[in-house]
Amino acid sequence: MFLVPMSRRTNELGRSMDRLFDEQLFDRFFAPMARPDALVARSPALDVTEADNAFSVKLDMPGVTKDDVKITIDGKRVTVTASASTADEKKEGERVVYSERTATSYARSFDLPVELNEAESSAKLEHGVLNLTLAKRGAGKSAQITVS
């Protein structure tokens, strides 16, 4: 038999573990997965490359259509928002047994080192990847660009 001496530190460790698995922690991180109607906010993965006259940005946003994407350029700051909904058709006589697909919203803002020219910038969405070509120099007022 192996005995472990009880000390104050051992007791504190037990309390720390209890707090780690507290119901509030569970609700904060796992409750959105348990409720299929909950809106899940995500920050899409981002890659930025630089050329002489433009930046190329790729964002992963699966399940989004081009009409759902909103891109705003304000000087050096770029903001991308989108929402993907799960509008599944329910056939008469069917019931949902299990569902992991939820409505998702994406939001990401980032700053680039130089101001951008929104008139010469473009965006394209293919296979869940948003490709932005952000032309350098220019600026003035806040503007939106459309996704093609």
C-alpha positions as CSV (number, residue, x, y, z in Angstrom):
1,M,0.0,0.0,0.0
2,F,1.2,3.5,-0.9
3,L,0.3,6.4,1.5
4,V,0.2,10.0,0.5
5,P,0.6,12.4,3.4
6,M,-2.2,15.0,3.6
7,S,-1.0,18.5,3.9
8,R,-2.4,21.9,3.4
9,R,-1.0,22.1,-0.1
10,T,-2.8,18.8,-1.1
11,N,-6.1,20.2,0.2
12,E,-5.6,23.5,-1.8
13,L,-4.9,21.5,-4.9
14,G,-8.2,19.7,-4.4
15,R,-10.1,23.0,-4.1
16,S,-8.4,24.4,-7.1
17,M,-9.5,21.3,-9.2
18,D,-13.1,21.7,-7.9
19,R,-13.1,25.4,-9.0
20,L,-11.7,24.4,-12.4
21,F,-14.7,22.1,-13.1
22,D,-17.2,24.5,-11.5
23,E,-20.6,24.7,-13.3
24,Q,-20.0,28.3,-14.3
25,L,-16.9,27.2,-16.3
26,F,-18.9,24.4,-17.9
27,D,-21.7,26.8,-18.9
28,R,-19.3,29.4,-20.3
29,F,-17.4,27.0,-22.6
30,F,-19.6,24.0,-23.3
31,A,-23.2,25.3,-23.0
32,P,-23.2,26.8,-26.6
33,M,-22.4,23.3,-28.0
34,A,-25.3,21.8,-26.0
35,R,-27.8,24.3,-27.4
36,P,-28.2,24.0,-31.1
37,D,-30.0,27.4,-31.4
38,A,-27.1,29.3,-29.7
39,L,-25.2,31.8,-31.9
40,V,-21.5,30.9,-31.8
41,A,-19.0,33.8,-32.4
42,R,-15.7,32.9,-34.0
43,S,-12.6,34.7,-35.0
44,P,-11.5,33.4,-38.4
45,A,-8.0,32.2,-39.1
46,L,-6.0,34.8,-40.9
47,D,-3.0,34.9,-43.2
48,V,-1.5,38.2,-44.4
49,T,1.2,38.5,-47.1
50,E,2.7,41.7,-48.5
51,A,3.7,42.7,-52.1
52,D,5.0,46.0,-53.3
53,N,1.6,47.6,-53.9
54,A,-0.9,45.5,-52.0
55,F,-1.5,43.1,-49.1
56,S,-3.1,39.7,-49.7
57,V,-5.3,38.5,-46.8
58,K,-6.9,35.0,-46.5
59,L,-9.6,34.3,-43.9
60,D,-11.2,30.9,-43.3
61,M,-15.0,31.4,-43.1
62,P,-16.8,28.1,-43.9
63,G,-20.5,28.1,-44.5
64,V,-20.7,31.8,-45.4
65,T,-22.1,33.2,-48.7
66,K,-20.7,36.3,-50.3
67,D,-23.9,38.2,-49.5
68,D,-23.3,37.6,-45.7
69,V,-19.8,39.2,-45.7
70,K,-19.2,42.8,-44.8
71,I,-15.7,44.3,-45.2
72,T,-14.9,47.8,-43.9
73,I,-11.7,49.7,-44.5
74,D,-10.9,52.7,-42.3
75,G,-7.4,54.0,-42.9
76,K,-5.1,51.1,-41.7
77,R,-7.8,49.1,-40.0
78,V,-9.7,46.3,-41.8
79,T,-12.9,44.8,-40.2
80,V,-14.5,41.7,-41.6
81,T,-17.8,40.4,-40.3
82,A,-20.1,37.6,-41.6
83,S,-22.8,35.3,-40.4
84,A,-23.6,31.8,-41.5
85,S,-27.0,30.3,-40.7
86,T,-28.2,26.8,-40.7
87,A,-31.6,26.9,-42.4
88,D,-32.2,23.2,-42.7
89,E,-35.5,22.1,-44.2
90,K,-37.5,19.9,-41.8
91,K,-39.6,17.4,-43.6
92,E,-43.0,16.5,-42.3
93,G,-42.9,13.5,-39.9
94,E,-39.1,13.9,-39.2
95,R,-37.6,15.0,-35.9
96,V,-34.0,16.0,-35.1
97,V,-32.3,13.3,-33.1
98,Y,-28.9,15.0,-32.8
99,S,-27.5,18.2,-34.3
100,E,-24.1,19.8,-33.9
101,R,-24.4,22.5,-36.6
102,T,-25.2,25.9,-35.3
103,A,-25.6,29.4,-36.6
104,T,-22.1,31.0,-36.6
105,S,-20.9,34.6,-36.8
106,Y,-17.4,35.6,-37.7
107,A,-15.7,38.9,-36.7
108,R,-12.1,39.9,-37.2
109,S,-10.4,43.3,-37.1
110,F,-6.7,44.0,-37.8
111,D,-4.4,46.9,-38.5
112,L,-1.9,47.0,-41.4
113,P,1.3,49.1,-41.4
114,V,0.2,51.5,-44.1
115,E,-3.1,53.1,-45.1
116,L,-5.2,51.3,-47.7
117,N,-6.9,52.4,-50.9
118,E,-10.4,51.0,-50.7
119,A,-11.2,52.0,-54.3
120,E,-8.6,49.6,-55.7
121,S,-9.1,46.8,-53.1
122,S,-11.1,43.7,-53.9
123,A,-12.5,40.6,-52.3
124,K,-13.4,37.1,-53.5
125,L,-15.0,34.2,-51.6
126,E,-14.3,30.7,-52.8
127,H,-14.8,27.4,-51.0
128,G,-15.1,29.1,-47.6
129,V,-11.9,31.1,-47.9
130,L,-12.2,34.9,-48.2
131,N,-9.3,36.4,-50.3
132,L,-8.8,40.1,-49.9
133,T,-6.4,42.2,-52.1
134,L,-5.9,45.4,-50.2
135,A,-4.2,48.1,-52.2
136,K,-1.7,50.3,-50.4
137,R,-1.8,54.0,-50.0
138,G,-4.7,56.3,-50.0
139,A,-7.4,56.7,-47.4
140,G,-9.5,59.3,-46.1
141,K,-12.9,58.1,-45.1
142,S,-14.3,54.8,-44.0
143,A,-15.6,52.6,-46.9
144,Q,-17.0,49.2,-47.6
145,I,-16.0,46.8,-50.5
146,T,-18.2,44.2,-52.0
147,V,-17.4,40.5,-52.4
148,S,-17.4,39.0,-55.8
